[in-house]
């Protein structure tokens, strides 16, 4: 495997842990009010932040990703056009929260 393939595989390693991995994608790529129903799948997903970051970082337009509807992601991107890495941001937030609970 070339190095690009290895990096790509590592980038999506989190997806194997997603709660939606066995669900028909048609259930996640829905319109309107059905998006909120689809987002419920994400509530207890162990990789919800990685999924949200991937969708935000790549400006994914369609489907429910990381518990967010298309409209929610678009609003977040519009409010924070300066953000270059949502993955980095979520990781820093998670580390700050975790550090606050130590000792």
C-alpha positions in Angstrom: 0.0 0.0 0.0 1.3 3.5 -0.8 1.7 6.1 1.8 -1.4 8.0 0.6 -3.5 4.9 1.0 -2.2 4.4 4.5 -2.9 8.0 5.5 -6.4 7.7 4.1 -7.1 4.5 5.9 -5.9 6.0 9.2 -8.0 9.1 8.6 -11.2 7.0 8.5 -10.2 4.4 11.1 -12.8 5.9 13.4 -15.6 4.9 11.1 -15.3 1.3 12.0 -16.6 2.2 15.5 -19.5 4.3 14.3 -23.0 3.3 15.5 -24.3 3.9 12.0 -21.8 1.6 10.2 -24.4 -1.2 9.7 -27.3 1.1 8.8 -28.6 1.7 5.3 -27.1 5.0 4.2 -30.5 6.0 2.8 -31.5 6.5 6.4 -28.8 9.1 7.0 -29.2 11.0 3.7 -32.7 12.2 4.2 -34.4 15.7 3.9 -36.3 17.9 6.2 -37.6 16.7 9.6 -36.3 13.1 8.9 -32.8 14.5 9.5 -33.6 15.0 13.2 -34.7 11.4 13.4 -31.6 10.2 11.7 -29.4 12.3 14.1 -30.7 10.3 17.1 -28.6 7.4 15.9 -25.5 9.6 16.8 -26.5 10.4 20.4 -24.5 7.6 22.0 -22.0 7.1 19.2 -18.4 6.8 20.5 -17.0 8.6 17.4 -19.5 11.4 17.1 -16.9 14.1 17.3 -14.6 12.5 14.7 -17.6 12.2 12.4 -18.7 15.8 12.9 -15.1 17.0 12.3 -14.8 15.1 9.1 -18.0 16.5 7.7 -17.1 20.1 8.8 -13.5 19.9 7.6 -14.5 18.6 4.2 -17.6 20.8 3.9 -19.8 17.8 3.4 -23.2 19.2 2.2 -25.6 16.3 2.5 -26.7 13.8 5.1 -26.5 13.6 8.9 -22.9 13.5 10.2 -21.8 13.7 13.8 -25.3 14.2 15.0 -25.7 17.4 12.9 -28.2 18.1 10.1 -27.2 19.8 6.9 -28.6 23.1 8.2 -26.8 22.9 11.5 -23.4 22.2 9.9 -23.9 25.0 7.4 -24.8 27.5 10.2 -21.7 26.4 12.2 -19.5 26.9 9.2 -21.0 30.3 8.5 -20.4 31.4 12.1 -16.8 30.2 12.1 -15.3 30.8 8.6 -11.9 31.1 10.1 -11.9 27.5 11.4 -9.3 25.4 9.5 -9.5 22.2 11.5 -12.6 21.1 13.3 -10.9 17.9 14.2 -8.1 19.8 16.0 -10.7 22.1 17.7 -12.8 19.2 19.0 -9.6 17.4 20.2 -8.5 20.5 22.1 -11.9 20.9 23.6 -12.0 17.3 24.7 -8.6 17.5 26.2 -9.5 20.7 28.1 -12.6 19.0 29.5 -10.7 15.9 30.4 -7.9 17.9 32.1 -10.5 19.8 34.1 -11.6 16.5 35.7 -8.2 15.2 36.7 -7.3 15.3 40.4 
